[in-house]
Amino acid sequence: MAGAAKSLKGKTIFITGGSRGIGLAIAKRAAADGANIVIAAKTTEPHPKLPGTIHTAAAEIEAAGGKALALQVDIRDENQVTEAVAKAAAHFGGIDVLVNNASAVNVGGTLEMSMKRYDLMHQVNARGTFLCSQKCLPYLLKAENPHILMLSPPLDLDPKWFRSTLAYTMAKYGMSLCVLGLADEFRKNGVGVNALWPRTGIDTAAIRYELGGAAMAKHCRTPDIVADAAHIILTRDAKTCSGNFFIDDQVLAAEGVTDLTRYAVAPGEPLLLDFFLSAGPKGSMDGYLAFPV
């Protein structure tokens, strides 16, 4: 779009939950441009199952060509978020982009859902997204091309997304509702607020350890496809790119990228259509497996 740079060089990007997976991939793609990346996540010590800490992420970001600031942050804690945002802005001289990537997932039904798990999802997903956006906005309003990007799905009120996973769907849609509200509230200020969601399952820790393991992962794409789509969105003109619920392959297709083979975990295997989506890019299920709901 006119008026937007195609590079994130020198931009400061505050990413929640970016110690692994999609968040880290977005960070490393921006780092390749020479961006400043703030990793705001909880993990400081290696997890027995999950790869990555804020420190290993920072090392990967710097190896990719960026500058990194690793901050231990629980985005459920208002004081921690306030302090982290202030540190980030002081360290890099402002904040240009917020990526609300942090998310908690549990796809249990109503009767088996503990309120502890329910509260965690709502505090991280919906409340955490609102909180981080609120605290970053005073800095974003001073930026040249400010963006907020949620890793959240398009809103679809089909009951099938609610009947088996009500608690998770409510929490995830809370992030998407923030897109609707913030985009309209801050449109006059030139802040671009958008959502991005993958067409297919993405090979992340959630897939490997929560949802289906290696058997499901082979039907997924790598986090790089989301990272490349995010880069395209974040380099667009924030004044004219806001309030959208983007799907990764549609973003790439708009830039002329239609061969997505390199993103497949296992090329040739049918792909798993992601949760919250009912059709492929051409409106059918051709070539896709349905996400189990």
C-alpha positions in Angstrom: 0.0 0.0 0.0 1.2 3.5 -0.7 3.1 5.3 2.1 4.3 2.2 3.9 7.9 0.9 4.0 8.4 -2.7 3.0 11.0 -3.2 5.7 10.8 -3.3 9.5 14.3 -2.1 9.9 14.7 0.0 13.1 11.1 -0.7 14.1 10.5 -1.8 17.7 8.1 -4.7 18.0 6.7 -5.9 21.3 5.7 -9.6 21.0 3.8 -11.4 23.8 4.5 -15.1 24.2 7.3 -15.1 21.7 9.7 -17.6 23.2 8.7 -20.3 20.7 6.4 -21.2 17.8 4.5 -18.6 15.8 5.6 -15.7 18.0 9.3 -16.5 17.6 8.9 -17.0 13.9 7.4 -13.5 13.5 10.2 -12.1 15.6 12.9 -13.7 13.5 11.3 -12.6 10.3 11.2 -9.0 11.5 14.8 -9.4 12.9 16.0 -10.3 9.4 15.1 -6.7 8.4 17.0 -5.3 11.4 14.1 -4.7 13.7 14.2 -4.4 17.5 12.3 -7.2 19.2 10.9 -7.2 22.7 10.2 -10.8 23.8 7.6 -10.5 26.6 6.9 -14.1 27.9 7.0 -16.1 31.0 9.6 -18.8 30.3 13.0 -18.2 31.7 14.0 -21.8 32.4 13.8 -24.7 30.0 10.5 -26.7 30.1 10.8 -30.5 30.2 8.6 -30.7 27.0 8.4 -27.3 25.4 11.4 -25.8 23.6 12.6 -22.2 24.1 13.0 -19.5 26.7 13.0 -15.8 26.4 16.8 -16.0 26.5 17.1 -18.6 23.7 14.6 -16.6 21.7 16.7 -13.4 22.1 19.8 -15.2 20.9 18.0 -16.5 17.8 16.6 -13.0 17.1 20.1 -11.4 17.3 21.5 -14.2 15.2 18.9 -13.4 12.6 20.0 -9.8 12.4 17.8 -7.9 14.9 18.3 -6.5 18.4 16.5 -8.2 21.3 15.3 -7.4 24.7 14.1 -10.4 26.8 11.6 -9.5 29.5 9.9 -12.0 31.8 6.3 -11.0 31.8 3.1 -12.7 32.9 0.5 -10.8 30.8 -2.1 -11.5 33.4 -0.4 -9.1 35.8 -1.1 -5.4 35.1 2.0 -4.2 37.0 4.3 -6.5 35.1 2.9 -5.4 31.7 3.1 -1.7 32.6 6.7 -2.1 33.7 7.7 -4.2 30.6 6.1 -1.8 28.2 7.9 1.2 29.8 11.2 -0.7 29.8 10.8 -1.6 26.1 10.0 2.0 25.2 12.9 3.4 27.2 15.4 0.8 25.8 14.5 1.2 22.1 13.1 4.8 22.1 9.5 3.9 21.6 7.2 1.1 20.3 6.0 0.8 16.7 4.2 -2.6 16.7 2.4 -4.8 19.2 1.9 -8.5 18.3 -0.6 -10.1 20.7 0.5 -13.7 20.2 0.3 -15.1 23.7 -2.5 -17.6 24.1 -3.6 -20.4 26.3 -5.5 -23.3 24.9 -7.6 -26.1 26.3 -10.3 -27.7 24.1 -12.2 -29.5 26.8 -16.0 -29.4 26.9 -18.1 -27.7 29.5 -18.5 -30.5 32.1 -14.7 -31.3 32.2 -13.5 -27.7 32.1 -12.1 -26.7 35.5 -12.5 -23.0 36.4 -8.7 -22.8 36.8 -8.3 -23.6 33.1 -11.2 -21.4 32.1 -9.7 -18.5 34.0 -6.3 -19.0 32.5 -7.6 -18.9 29.0 -9.7 -15.8 29.5 -7.0 -14.0 31.5 -4.3 -14.6 28.9 -6.3 -14.5 25.7 -9.0 -11.9 26.0 -7.8 -9.9 29.1 -4.1 -10.1 28.2 -4.7 -8.9 24.7 -6.8 -5.9 26.0 -4.2 -5.1 28.7 -1.2 -5.2 26.4 -2.9 -3.1 23.8 -4.0 -0.5 26.4 -0.5 -0.2 27.8 1.3 0.0 24.4 -1.2 2.4 22.8 0.3 5.6 24.3 3.6 4.7 22.6 2.0 3.5 19.4 0.1 6.7 19.0 3.5 8.5 18.7 4.9 6.0 16.1 5.1 6.6 12.4 3.3 3.5 11.1 1.8 1.9 14.3 0.3 -1.6 14.1 -1.4 -4.0 16.5 -1.7 -7.6 15.3 -3.7 -10.3 17.1 -3.1 -13.9 16.4 -6.8 -14.6 16.5 -9.5 -16.0 14.2 -12.3 -14.4 12.1 -15.5 -14.3 14.1 -17.9 -17.1 13.1 -21.1 -17.7 15.2 -21.7 -21.2 13.8 -22.6 -23.2 16.9 -20.1 -26.0 15.9 -17.3 -23.8 17.2 -19.0 -23.5 20.6 -20.6 -26.8 21.3 -17.5 -28.8 22.2 -15.0 -26.0 23.1 -17.1 -23.2 24.6 -14.5 -21.9 27.0 -11.7 -21.8 24.5 -13.8 -20.3 21.8 -15.1 -17.5 24.1 -11.5 -16.7 25.1 -10.1 -16.7 21.6 -13.0 -14.7 20.2 -12.3 -12.2 22.9 -9.1 -11.4 21.1 -10.9 -11.0 17.9 -13.5 -8.6 19.5 -10.5 -6.5 20.5 -9.7 -6.1 16.8 -13.2 -4.8 16.0 -13.2 -2.4 18.9 -9.6 -1.1 18.8 -9.6 -0.7 15.0 -12.6 1.5 15.0 -11.7 3.4 18.2 -8.2 4.3 16.9 -8.8 4.6 13.2 -8.8 8.3 13.4 -5.3 8.1 15.0 -3.9 6.0 12.2 -3.3 2.9 14.2 -3.7 -0.3 12.2 -5.4 -3.1 14.2 -5.8 -6.5 12.5 -6.1 -10.2 13.1 -4.1 -13.0 11.4 -5.1 -16.6 11.5 -3.5 -19.6 9.6 -5.5 -21.5 7.0 -4.1 -24.8 8.3 -2.8 -26.2 11.5 0.6 -24.9 12.4 3.3 -27.2 13.8 3.7 -25.7 17.2 3.9 -26.9 20.8 0.1 -26.8 21.1 -0.2 -29.3 18.3 2.7 -31.5 19.4 1.8 -31.6 23.1 -1.9 -30.6 23.5 -3.9 -31.6 20.5 -2.6 -34.4 18.3 1.2 -35.0 18.4 3.4 -35.9 15.5 0.5 -37.6 13.7 -1.3 -34.3 13.5 1.8 -32.2 12.9 2.5 -33.9 9.5 -0.7 -32.4 8.3 0.4 -28.9 9.3 2.5 -26.0 7.9 5.4 -24.4 9.6 5.2 -21.2 11.6 7.1 -19.5 8.8 4.0 -19.0 6.7 2.4 -17.0 9.5 5.6 -15.0 10.0 5.7 -14.1 6.3 2.1 -13.1 6.3 2.6 -11.0 9.4 5.5 -9.2 7.8 3.4 -8.2 4.9 0.6 -6.8 7.1 3.0 -5.0 9.4 4.7 -3.2 6.5 1.4 -1.9 5.1 0.1 1.6 5.7 -1.6 1.5 9.0 -3.9 4.3 8.1 -5.5 2.2 5.3 -5.0 -1.3 6.6 -7.1 -1.8 9.7 -10.0 -3.8 11.0 -9.2 -6.9 8.9 -9.4 -10.6 9.8 -6.6 -11.9 7.6 -5.9 -15.5 6.6 -2.2 -16.3 6.0 -2.5 -17.8 2.5 -4.8 -14.9 1.3 -2.2 -12.4 2.5 0.5 -14.1 0.6 -1.7 -14.6 -2.5 -2.3 -10.9 -2.6 1.4 -10.4 -2.9 1.7 -13.0 -5.7 2.9 -15.9 -3.6 0.8 -19.0 -4.4 3.2 -21.9 -4.2 3.1 -22.7 -0.5 4.9 -26.1 -0.8 7.9 -25.0 1.2 5.8 -24.3 4.2 4.5 -27.9 4.5 5.8 -30.0 7.3 5.4 -33.1 5.1 5.0 -32.1 1.5 2.3 -34.2 -0.2 0.3 -34.9 2.9 -3.2 -33.5 3.0 -3.4 -30.4 5.1 -5.5 -29.9 8.3 -7.9 -27.0 8.0 -7.4 -24.9 11.1 -9.9 -24.5 13.9 -12.5 -21.8 13.3 -12.3 -22.2 9.5 -14.8 -24.1 7.4 -13.3 -24.0 3.9 -10.2 -23.7 1.9 -9.2 -20.6 -0.1 -11.5 -21.5 -2.9 -14.5 -22.1 -0.6 -14.3 -25.9 -0.4 -12.7 -28.6 1.6 -10.8 -30.0 -1.4 -7.4 -31.1 -0.3 -8.0 -30.5 3.4 -8.8 -32.5 6.5 -11.4 -31.2 8.9 -10.2 -30.1 12.3 -11.8 -32.5 14.8 -14.5 -30.7 16.7 
